[in-house]
Amino acid sequence: MKSGGIDIGSRYIKYVILEDTNLSEVYKLETGYDPLGTCRDLIDKTKPDRLLATGYGRHLLQAHHEVETITEIRAVARGARAFFPACRTIIDIGGQDTKVVQLDGKGSVAHFEMNDRCAAGTGRFLEVMARTLGFDLADFGDHCLGNGDNLTISSLCTVFAESEVISLIARGVKREAIAMAIHQSIANRVVSLVKRVGIRDAVVFAGGCARNRCLQKIFAEKLQQPIEIADNPDILSAYGAALMAREAVSNSSPD
């Protein structure tokens, strides 16, 4: 049996296929201007027996293909718990929002907080800042230097924060120090969400931004504990959706 989970994010579509209990196929494509078309191509190519959709654009599939949906919160909780059974807190930084999820002892969602009012502290924010400083997003975190020279990126707006960065460049501040200040700014916003939710061991960092080694280090320091990260942290929601799709079929099958 093939079960699928598709996470239609604001920046990328992540899609996984399970054959029975084995992860057999993984796709990551830019969401672009036609996410529905991209999803259709992936579904036609893989033909899963059961599919669940999650993410920013999940309702596109629900409306046009009658695909069942689940929230990103439930999906990432299920995926994170599958990779890390002891997981009790999840930090999930996506393209346009940041989520912090607290789980109970059984892996169910106990509480969560979400910052979706602006792009500050998200993947899109990092993308804009990396471009402004002339770094590649993939290794942006590797270029951070020192403690940011005690710099502060204070704006909550991506556009105004970019202006702050441009002003710092014009003053001759090293771009590596500015990069550290940017990462510190993101971490401070996320940690404030964590404190509102309440932290429980163990902490899992999910989403594409979890590949950023500077953020990994800062979170571990600020939260004073190790941070768990999957090999493919950006597929945890899609994987969780695929697991729930498989379980739904199993539960509905006759004995």
ZAMIBA-166324 format. One record per residue (C-alpha): residue number from 1; x, y, z. Coordinates in nm, 3 decimals. Layout:
BEGIN
+-----+---------+---------+---------+
| pos |      xx |      yy |      zz |
+-----+---------+---------+---------+
| NUM |       X |       Y |       Z |
...
+-----+---------+---------+---------+
***
This chain:
BEGIN
+-----+---------+---------+---------+
| pos |      xx |      yy |      zz |
+-----+---------+---------+---------+
|   1 |   0.000 |   0.000 |   0.000 |
|   2 |   0.124 |   0.348 |  -0.087 |
|   3 |   0.032 |   0.639 |   0.136 |
|   4 |   0.129 |   0.998 |   0.066 |
|   5 |   0.170 |   1.319 |   0.259 |
|   6 |   0.199 |   1.652 |   0.084 |
|   7 |   0.297 |   1.975 |   0.258 |
|   8 |   0.211 |   2.274 |   0.040 |
|   9 |   0.422 |   2.551 |   0.191 |
|  10 |   0.449 |   2.914 |   0.089 |
|  11 |   0.797 |   2.856 |  -0.055 |
|  12 |   0.824 |   2.482 |  -0.122 |
|  13 |   0.604 |   2.178 |  -0.171 |
|  14 |   0.730 |   1.874 |   0.018 |
|  15 |   0.586 |   1.536 |  -0.076 |
|  16 |   0.664 |   1.191 |   0.062 |
|  17 |   0.545 |   0.843 |  -0.025 |
|  18 |   0.541 |   0.549 |   0.214 |
|  19 |   0.523 |   0.195 |   0.082 |
|  20 |   0.375 |   0.013 |   0.379 |
|  21 |   0.597 |   0.151 |   0.658 |
|  22 |   0.900 |   0.239 |   0.444 |
|  23 |   0.981 |   0.590 |   0.320 |
|  24 |   1.025 |   0.527 |  -0.053 |
|  25 |   1.002 |   0.865 |  -0.229 |
|  26 |   1.077 |   1.224 |  -0.129 |
|  27 |   1.016 |   1.534 |  -0.341 |
|  28 |   1.084 |   1.902 |  -0.273 |
|  29 |   0.980 |   2.155 |  -0.537 |
|  30 |   0.932 |   2.530 |  -0.537 |
|  31 |   0.569 |   2.625 |  -0.480 |
|  32 |   0.587 |   2.881 |  -0.761 |
|  33 |   0.290 |   3.040 |  -0.934 |
|  34 |   0.096 |   2.715 |  -0.995 |
|  35 |   0.108 |   2.502 |  -0.679 |
|  36 |  -0.205 |   2.310 |  -0.776 |
|  37 |  -0.048 |   2.207 |  -1.107 |
|  38 |   0.270 |   2.095 |  -0.932 |
|  39 |   0.068 |   1.890 |  -0.684 |
|  40 |  -0.133 |   1.728 |  -0.962 |
|  41 |   0.186 |   1.625 |  -1.142 |
|  42 |   0.329 |   1.469 |  -0.826 |
|  43 |   0.008 |   1.281 |  -0.747 |
|  44 |  -0.030 |   1.154 |  -1.104 |
|  45 |   0.330 |   1.036 |  -1.100 |
|  46 |   0.310 |   0.844 |  -0.774 |
|  47 |  -0.059 |   0.745 |  -0.750 |
|  48 |  -0.086 |   0.692 |  -0.373 |
|  49 |  -0.370 |   0.479 |  -0.235 |
|  50 |  -0.438 |   0.740 |   0.031 |
|  51 |  -0.321 |   1.100 |   0.055 |
|  52 |  -0.337 |   1.369 |   0.321 |
|  53 |  -0.249 |   1.732 |   0.254 |
|  54 |  -0.116 |   1.989 |   0.498 |
|  55 |   0.055 |   2.325 |   0.489 |
|  56 |  -0.015 |   2.677 |   0.374 |
|  57 |  -0.194 |   2.572 |   0.053 |
|  58 |  -0.359 |   2.248 |   0.162 |
|  59 |  -0.709 |   2.376 |   0.086 |
|  60 |  -0.624 |   2.392 |  -0.286 |
|  61 |  -0.623 |   2.013 |  -0.299 |
|  62 |  -0.925 |   1.988 |  -0.075 |
|  63 |  -1.126 |   2.215 |  -0.305 |
|  64 |  -1.012 |   2.075 |  -0.641 |
|  65 |  -0.939 |   1.710 |  -0.569 |
|  66 |  -1.136 |   1.637 |  -0.252 |
|  67 |  -0.814 |   1.545 |  -0.074 |
|  68 |  -0.848 |   1.533 |   0.303 |
|  69 |  -0.640 |   1.781 |   0.499 |
|  70 |  -0.482 |   1.816 |   0.842 |
|  71 |  -0.329 |   2.120 |   1.007 |
|  72 |   0.046 |   2.182 |   0.998 |
|  73 |   0.046 |   2.160 |   1.377 |
|  74 |  -0.085 |   1.802 |   1.385 |
|  75 |   0.130 |   1.698 |   1.089 |
|  76 |   0.461 |   1.826 |   1.225 |
|  77 |   0.379 |   1.682 |   1.567 |
|  78 |   0.324 |   1.336 |   1.417 |
|  79 |   0.634 |   1.357 |   1.199 |
|  80 |   0.864 |   1.487 |   1.472 |
|  81 |   0.744 |   1.221 |   1.715 |
|  82 |   0.809 |   0.948 |   1.457 |
|  83 |   1.172 |   1.057 |   1.416 |
|  84 |   1.224 |   1.143 |   1.783 |
|  85 |   0.991 |   0.947 |   2.015 |
|  86 |   1.093 |   1.153 |   2.319 |
|  87 |   1.000 |   1.482 |   2.148 |
|  88 |   0.792 |   1.718 |   2.364 |
|  89 |   0.868 |   2.058 |   2.205 |
|  90 |   0.889 |   2.147 |   1.835 |
|  91 |   1.031 |   2.464 |   1.679 |
|  92 |   0.913 |   2.478 |   1.318 |
|  93 |   1.034 |   2.774 |   1.108 |
|  94 |   0.871 |   2.784 |   0.767 |
|  95 |   0.880 |   3.024 |   0.477 |
|  96 |   0.613 |   3.261 |   0.609 |
|  97 |   0.545 |   3.159 |   0.968 |
|  98 |   0.703 |   3.021 |   1.284 |
|  99 |   0.535 |   2.762 |   1.504 |
| 100 |   0.626 |   2.632 |   1.849 |
| 101 |   0.436 |   2.320 |   1.952 |
| 102 |   0.424 |   2.152 |   2.293 |
| 103 |   0.332 |   1.783 |   2.308 |
| 104 |   0.200 |   1.576 |   2.595 |
| 105 |   0.347 |   1.243 |   2.700 |
| 106 |   0.146 |   1.058 |   2.434 |
| 107 |   0.257 |   1.283 |   2.150 |
| 108 |  -0.068 |   1.479 |   2.118 |
| 109 |  -0.061 |   1.857 |   2.080 |
| 110 |  -0.101 |   2.019 |   2.421 |
| 111 |  -0.039 |   2.382 |   2.327 |
| 112 |   0.110 |   2.588 |   2.046 |
| 113 |   0.194 |   2.944 |   1.948 |
| 114 |   0.231 |   3.076 |   1.596 |
| 115 |   0.380 |   3.393 |   1.451 |
| 116 |   0.220 |   3.453 |   1.113 |
| 117 |   0.162 |   3.829 |   1.124 |
| 118 |   0.478 |   3.915 |   0.933 |
| 119 |   0.776 |   3.742 |   0.776 |
| 120 |   1.025 |   3.851 |   1.044 |
| 121 |   1.191 |   3.546 |   1.196 |
| 122 |   1.095 |   3.313 |   0.910 |
| 123 |   1.264 |   3.149 |   0.614 |
| 124 |   1.162 |   3.434 |   0.387 |
| 125 |   1.325 |   3.683 |   0.625 |
| 126 |   1.651 |   3.482 |   0.615 |
| 127 |   1.631 |   3.464 |   0.238 |
| 128 |   1.599 |   3.841 |   0.202 |
| 129 |   1.878 |   3.910 |   0.452 |
| 130 |   2.115 |   3.660 |   0.289 |
| 131 |   2.060 |   3.820 |  -0.050 |
| 132 |   2.112 |   4.169 |   0.089 |
| 133 |   2.446 |   4.064 |   0.238 |
| 134 |   2.556 |   3.873 |  -0.072 |
| 135 |   2.547 |   3.524 |   0.083 |
| 136 |   2.388 |   3.205 |  -0.044 |
| 137 |   2.093 |   3.102 |   0.172 |
| 138 |   2.216 |   2.743 |   0.192 |
| 139 |   2.529 |   2.838 |   0.388 |
| 140 |   2.419 |   3.171 |   0.535 |
| 141 |   2.456 |   3.043 |   0.890 |
| 142 |   2.818 |   2.946 |   0.829 |
| 143 |   2.919 |   3.308 |   0.771 |
| 144 |   2.815 |   3.447 |   1.110 |
| 145 |   3.101 |   3.602 |   1.305 |
| 146 |   3.149 |   3.678 |   1.674 |
| 147 |   2.855 |   3.802 |   1.877 |
| 148 |   2.726 |   4.047 |   1.620 |
| 149 |   2.942 |   4.330 |   1.757 |
| 150 |   2.652 |   4.401 |   1.994 |
| 151 |   2.440 |   4.502 |   1.695 |
| 152 |   2.063 |   4.488 |   1.715 |
| 153 |   1.824 |   4.440 |   1.425 |
| 154 |   1.519 |   4.590 |   1.590 |
| 155 |   1.256 |   4.610 |   1.318 |
| 156 |   0.972 |   4.356 |   1.310 |
| 157 |   0.917 |   4.429 |   0.940 |
| 158 |   1.131 |   4.257 |   0.675 |
| 159 |   1.139 |   4.569 |   0.459 |
| 160 |   1.251 |   4.795 |   0.745 |
| 161 |   1.498 |   4.533 |   0.871 |
| 162 |   1.652 |   4.524 |   0.525 |
| 163 |   1.691 |   4.902 |   0.544 |
| 164 |   1.866 |   4.863 |   0.880 |
| 165 |   2.107 |   4.614 |   0.726 |
| 166 |   2.180 |   4.842 |   0.431 |
| 167 |   2.254 |   5.128 |   0.674 |
| 168 |   2.496 |   4.906 |   0.868 |
| 169 |   2.673 |   4.809 |   0.546 |
| 170 |   2.706 |   5.179 |   0.457 |
| 171 |   2.870 |   5.241 |   0.795 |
| 172 |   3.134 |   4.981 |   0.716 |
| 173 |   3.018 |   4.712 |   0.957 |
| 174 |   3.143 |   4.367 |   0.857 |
| 175 |   2.871 |   4.167 |   0.688 |
| 176 |   2.961 |   3.861 |   0.897 |
| 177 |   2.883 |   4.059 |   1.214 |
| 178 |   2.555 |   4.177 |   1.060 |
| 179 |   2.474 |   3.815 |   0.975 |
| 180 |   2.519 |   3.717 |   1.340 |
| 181 |   2.295 |   4.004 |   1.453 |
| 182 |   2.027 |   3.887 |   1.211 |
| 183 |   2.040 |   3.532 |   1.344 |
| 184 |   2.030 |   3.657 |   1.702 |
| 185 |   1.725 |   3.866 |   1.618 |
| 186 |   1.543 |   3.564 |   1.471 |
| 187 |   1.638 |   3.345 |   1.767 |
| 188 |   1.514 |   3.602 |   2.018 |
| 189 |   1.172 |   3.615 |   1.851 |
| 190 |   1.145 |   3.236 |   1.839 |
| 191 |   1.260 |   3.188 |   2.198 |
| 192 |   0.991 |   3.432 |   2.312 |
| 193 |   0.734 |   3.198 |   2.149 |
| 194 |   0.896 |   2.898 |   2.320 |
| 195 |   0.866 |   3.069 |   2.658 |
| 196 |   0.498 |   3.143 |   2.600 |
| 197 |   0.432 |   2.779 |   2.513 |
| 198 |   0.656 |   2.633 |   2.784 |
| 199 |   0.954 |   2.416 |   2.701 |
| 200 |   0.961 |   2.042 |   2.759 |
| 201 |   1.244 |   1.800 |   2.674 |
| 202 |   1.332 |   1.693 |   2.409 |
| 203 |   1.333 |   1.983 |   2.161 |
| 204 |   1.310 |   1.915 |   1.785 |
| 205 |   1.394 |   2.183 |   1.527 |
| 206 |   1.188 |   2.133 |   1.210 |
| 207 |   1.151 |   2.311 |   0.876 |
| 208 |   1.406 |   2.418 |   0.617 |
| 209 |   1.566 |   2.669 |   0.855 |
| 210 |   1.670 |   2.379 |   1.079 |
| 211 |   1.956 |   2.323 |   0.834 |
| 212 |   2.105 |   2.657 |   0.944 |
| 213 |   2.395 |   2.573 |   1.177 |
| 214 |   2.404 |   2.917 |   1.336 |
| 215 |   2.039 |   2.895 |   1.442 |
| 216 |   2.099 |   2.543 |   1.572 |
| 217 |   2.382 |   2.669 |   1.791 |
| 218 |   2.199 |   2.978 |   1.920 |
| 219 |   1.885 |   2.781 |   2.011 |
| 220 |   2.091 |   2.523 |   2.201 |
| 221 |   2.262 |   2.804 |   2.393 |
| 222 |   1.949 |   3.005 |   2.468 |
| 223 |   1.739 |   2.702 |   2.566 |
| 224 |   2.034 |   2.539 |   2.745 |
| 225 |   1.979 |   2.196 |   2.600 |
| 226 |   2.055 |   1.990 |   2.288 |
| 227 |   1.842 |   2.043 |   1.980 |
| 228 |   1.731 |   1.737 |   1.782 |
| 229 |   1.736 |   1.772 |   1.402 |
| 230 |   1.634 |   1.515 |   1.142 |
| 231 |   1.847 |   1.453 |   0.831 |
| 232 |   1.565 |   1.608 |   0.625 |
| 233 |   1.403 |   1.851 |   0.872 |
| 234 |   1.186 |   2.014 |   0.607 |
| 235 |   0.985 |   1.695 |   0.537 |
| 236 |   0.861 |   1.631 |   0.891 |
| 237 |   0.513 |   1.771 |   0.822 |
| 238 |   0.476 |   1.580 |   0.495 |
| 239 |   0.602 |   1.265 |   0.664 |
| 240 |   0.359 |   1.309 |   0.950 |
| 241 |   0.072 |   1.349 |   0.702 |
| 242 |   0.179 |   1.032 |   0.518 |
| 243 |   0.190 |   0.836 |   0.845 |
| 244 |  -0.159 |   0.954 |   0.934 |
| 245 |  -0.283 |   0.862 |   0.585 |
| 246 |  -0.140 |   0.510 |   0.625 |
| 247 |  -0.290 |   0.473 |   0.972 |
| 248 |  -0.632 |   0.585 |   0.846 |
| 249 |  -0.629 |   0.313 |   0.578 |
| 250 |  -0.510 |   0.050 |   0.826 |
| 251 |  -0.783 |   0.141 |   1.075 |
| 252 |  -1.053 |   0.125 |   0.808 |
| 253 |  -0.940 |  -0.213 |   0.664 |
| 254 |  -1.148 |  -0.518 |   0.760 |
| 255 |  -0.987 |  -0.771 |   0.995 |
+-----+---------+---------+---------+
***
